[in-house]
Amino acid sequence: MGNVVIRKVRAILTAPNNINLIVVKVETNEPELYGLGCATFAYRENAVKLMVEEYFSPLLEGRNVADIEDIWHLMNNNSYWRNGPVTNNAISGVDMALWDIKGKMANMPVYDLLGGKSRQGAAVYRHADGASLEQVLENVQKFIEQKVRHVRVQWGGYGGRADTLNKPDGASDGVYYDPDQYVNNTLKLFDYVRGKIGFDTELLHDCHERITGIEAVRLAKQLEPYRLFFLEDVLSPEQGEWLRMLRSQSCTPIALGELYNNPKEWDYLIANRLIDFIRVHVSQIGGITPARKLAVFCEQFGVRTAWHGPGDVSPVGHMANVHLDLVSHNFGIQEWAGVNETLHEVFPGSPQLKDGYVYANDRPGLGIDINEELAEKYPCKTQVTTWTQTRLPDGSINTP
């Protein structure tokens, strides 16, 4: 194969599971050779599409697909201002697609290009929610029956459901919750579930940054008897310095970081061992290239990976996560929202879940494709995002 260059870069928008997904397709001058990457920013999908097609495609056309490192830095620096979520997701889509192409050209899976497998499958955690304690327990037990050993438990969703709210007159519409009720109910939740299932199953919990620093310290300490696998996003990125106090007073493992845009934002957390797991939305930081570097950096300090894997990651993005999971010696756990039958149809070759482990296939590149004709049947919907309009009882906006 001669000199292979980028011919065109475009964004494919689709919502097979009623969640906006963005997949970048990098086409080359070689017929039938292309790569796919995930650029999903579900709440700003049109902005990412514009970035990919109006800015990155003209920038990259004619460049050698082999030069992944150089192209990554070119995209990162080209707009002068760096590290925004729209730009980073667009970069990520191109970056993953170039790794996909490189694997296809080498006739090797991406995990082999990155050094080969450290494990055959990646252990996952699933999400068990419920409006009552009994419903949460029932959902936990369903996962246990499926041989899932790690379950994240939430009573009433992120921030819980407030039993009572005393809002001021004229309070704005929004998603209201009460931090005090949430913390108290979380402790009741773990006491109830642990009392029913014992300690053979690993339990996790996501605070979704909805409590203050001192509340985070108190909650982490009070959760110690229930031996969490980790407490997720207990603080917002803006409150990271509280982790020093939390670390000095609690041994509850901490996972943090899905909202960060730049791996540099984690330096002090990792180097000072203030967290146990790195929570990264891989498309948010720019793709496989920076994620692999971050995983290696974490390994030096005993911090493990726990890539973000919710419903607003495309199956292409999930597959990139799995390739990273398989090669990273310091892999910890993989969040798994699941890939339903419709997603499997739109994205043939999607990763497979079996008995609590998710597997990649052995096809070259990322090993996943997209049926564009079918994807068109599930258009994205551009609308005002409501779940992030989170408010405290007095009506003030809080982090979602």
N, C-alpha and C positions, 0 to 999 in steps of 0.2 A: 504494500500500500504506500503510495507516494505521500507528498506533503498534504496533510489533511488540515483544512482550515474551516473556520466558522463561516457559514453562508448566511444564516439568519437566526435570530433569537426571538421567540414569541412566548406569550403567556396564555395558558388554557385555563379558563375559569369554569368550574363545575361544582354542583352541590348534590351529589347522589344521596347523601344522608341528611339533607336539609341544613348542611353546614357549608359555608362558602370555602372552597378549596382553590388554591392556585398552583398550577404545575407549569414549570418552565420547560420548553423544548428547544434544545440547541441543535440546529440542523447543520450539516457539513456539506462540503463539495463532493463527498462520496455518496452515491445513491444508496438509500436505505440505512445509512449510518447516522444515528442521532442519539442524543442523551436526554434524560429526564431528571428534573430536580424539583424539590418542594420549596415554594415561596409563599406558603399560606400565612397571610395576615388577614384573618377572616372578616375583620371589621373595617378594613381599608383596602379591599380587593382591587378596586379600580385604580387606586394610587400606585399599587405595586405593578399592575399591568402596564400602566403608562411608563413607569420607570424602566421596566424591562424592554418594552418595544420602542419607545421614543428616545431613550438615552443609551441603554446598554447595547441594543442591537447595532446601531450605527457605530458605536465605539469598538465593537468586537468583530465586526465583519472582516474577514480576510486574515484574522489572527490564527496562529497555530494552536490546535486544540490540545497539544501536548503540554503547553506552558501554563499549567494550572496555577502554580504559585505566583508567577508574574501577573497573570490575568486577575487573580484575586486582589493583589495590591493595586493594580490599575483601577479596578472598579471601586475599591475602597477609597482611593485618593482623588478620583476624577471629579467629584462634585465639590471638592475642597472641604466642605463641612462633612463630618463623618459620624457614623455610629447611630443613625436614626433607624427606627424599626422598618420603615418603608424601604429605605436603601438596603439595609441588611438582608431583608427577606428576598429582595431582587437579586442581590449578590449570591445568596445561598442557593437560589434556584439554578443559577448559572453554574456555580461551583459543583453542586451535586451532579448536574448534567455532564460536566466535563469529566468527573470521576467515572460516571457511567460509560461515557465514550471510551475513556482510557482502558477500562476493563474489557469492553467489547473488542477493542483493537488488540489487546494482549490475550484475548480469549481466556480471561481469568475473572472470577468474582472480585469485587472491590475489597472484600476482607482479605483476600490473598495479596492484593497489591499493597495493603497496609501492614503486612507482616504475618498473616495467617491466623488461624483460630487459636484462641486461648481456651475455648469451650465450644461445645457443639450447639447448644441452645442457650437463650437468655431467659432467666427467671423473670416473671412479671408480677406486678401487683395490680389488682383489680379494685374497683370502686363500689362500695356497698353503702347505699344511702337508705333513708326511710323516714316517714313522717312520725313513726313511733319507735320505741326501743325494740319492740317485737319485730317490726318490719326490717329494721337494720339487721338484727340477729338472723332472721330468715334469709336475707340476702347474703350474709356472711357464710351461712351454712351451705348455700347453693354453690358458692365458690369452693368451699372445702371439699364438697362432693366431686367437683371437677379437678381436684388435686392441685388447686391453687394454694400456695402456702403463705402468700403475702396479700393482705387485704387492707385497703384504706377505708376507715369507717367514719361516717358523717351522719349526724342526727339532724335532719332537716336541711341539708345542704351546707354550703360554705356560710359560716356565721350563724348557722342554726335558724330556727324560726322563733321569733319572740312570742312569749305567752301573752304579754301585755305591752302596750306602747302608749305612753302619755306624750303625744306630739303637741306642739304649740299650734294655736289657731293659724290657719293659712299656710301650714307647712307644705313644701313642694312635694310633688309626686316622686317616687323613687322606691328602691328596694331597701326597706328599713330592717334594722336588726339592733339588738341590745347587747353590747359586749359582755356585760356582767352575766346576763342570762345565758349567753353563749358559753362562757367559760364554765359556769356551774353545770350546765347541761352536758358539756363535753366530759367532765369528770364523772357524772352519772352514767354516761354512755359507756365509758371504759370499764367502770365498776360492774355494770350489768353484763357486757359482752364477755369480759374476762371470767366473770363468775359462771357463765354458761359454757364456754368453750375451753377454758384453761389456757395454757401457755404454749401449746404445740403449734399454733398458727401465729405468724408474725402479724401484728397490727400496726397500722400507720394512721396518721391524721393530718389534714391540711387546714391550717388556720387562714390561709389566703390573705395574709397580712392585715387582718381586721382588728388587731388589738394593739394596745400601746406597749412600749418597751417594758415597763415594770409589770404589766399584766402578763407579758410573754415570759418573763423570769418566773413569776409565780406559777403560771400554768405548767411550765416545763418541770418545775420542782414537784408539783402535786401529781404529775403523771408518772413519776419515777416508779411507783409500785407496780404499774401495769406493763412495764418493760416494752415500750414502743420500739419498733424497728427504726422509725424516725418520725420526728415532728416536722412537718413540711411548711415552709414559708411562714414561719411564726412572726417574722418582721418584714416590713417593706424595705426596698433598697435604700430608701432615705434614712432608715433607722438602724443601719448596720452596726454602728458603734455600740449599740446595746448588747451585741453578742458577747462582748468581753465580760460584762457583768453576768449574763446568762451562763456563759461557759464556766465561770468561777463558782457558780452556785448550783448547777444541775448537771447530771450525767445523762439526761435524755438526749439521744442522738438527734442532730439537727441537719435538715436538708433545706437548701436555700438557692434561689437564683433564677427562677424561670422568667422574671421580668427584666433581667439585665440584658443590655445590648452589646456590651464589649467585654471580652475575656479579661481585660485589664481591671475591670470593676471587681473581679474576684481575687485579685492578687493578695490583698491583705487578709482576706478571709481564709484563703488556703495556706499561705505561708505562716500564719499565726495559729493554724489548726483550730479555727473558730467554728468550723462546720465539719460534718462527717460525710455528707453527700453533696455533690454539685448538681443542682437542678438547672438544666439548660434546655431551652427551646432552640434546637440546633439551627433552624432557619432564622431565628432572631439574632444570632451572632455571626451569620455569614456562611454557614454550611459545614461540610466535612473537614475542610482544610483547617479552620481555627478550632473546631471541636476536637480533632485529633491532637492538636498541639496542647489544648487545655487538659485533655485527659492525661497526657504524658506528664504535664506539670503537676497535676493533682497526685499522680502516683508517687512523686518524690516526697510528699507530705502525708501519705496514708489516707488521702481523701478519695472516696469512691464516686463513680458516676451513677447518675439516676436521670437520664435524659427525659425531658418532658414529652409525654405521648398521649395527649388528649384527643378528642374528636376533631378539633380544628388543626390537626396535622394530616396531610394527605397520606394515603398508603405509600407513596413514594418517600415521603419523609419518615414514616415508620420503618420502611426498609433501610433507609440510611442509618437510623438509630440502631437497628439490629446489626448491621455490618460493623458499626463502631462497638457495640456490645460484645460481639464475638472476638474482636481483636484486643480489646483493652484489658490488660491484666488486672487493673483495679476497678473492673465493673462491679457495681453494687446491685442494682435492680432496674427494671425497665417498666415504666408506667405503660399500661396497655388499655386503651379505650375500646379496642376491638375493631375488626373489619368485617362488616356484615356481607350478606350475599350480594347485594347490589354493588357495593364497593369492589368486591372481588370480580364482578362482571366488567365493571368499568376499568379496573386496574388488574388485568391478568398477571399472575406471578406475585401477588401480594403475600406478605409473610403469613405463616400459618402458626396457630396456637394449638398446643397439645399438652395436656397434663401439667399446666402451669409454666410451660416454656414456649417461647416464640422462636421460630426457625426461619432463616433465610433459605433460598434455594441455591443450587450450585451453578446457575447460569452466569454467563459473563456479564460484567458490569454490576449494576444493582439488581439485575434479574427481574425487573418489573417493567410493564408496559402500560399504555393507556389506549383504550378504544375511544378515539375522538368522536366518532359518529354517535356512540352511545352517550358519551359525556355531554354532548350538546343537548340531549334530551332532559338534562337536569341543570337548568340555568341558575346562576347565582342571583340572590336577591339583595339589592342595596337598600338598607333601611337603617333607621336610628337604633343604635345598640342600647338596650334597656338594662341588661343585667349588671352593667358596670356603673349604673347610677345609684350607688350605694350610699345610704344615709344613716346617721346616728339618730337616736330618739329625739334630739332637739331639732332635727331637720338639716343639720349640716352634712355636706358631702364628706365621705371617707373613702379610703382606698378599697377597691373592689375585691 
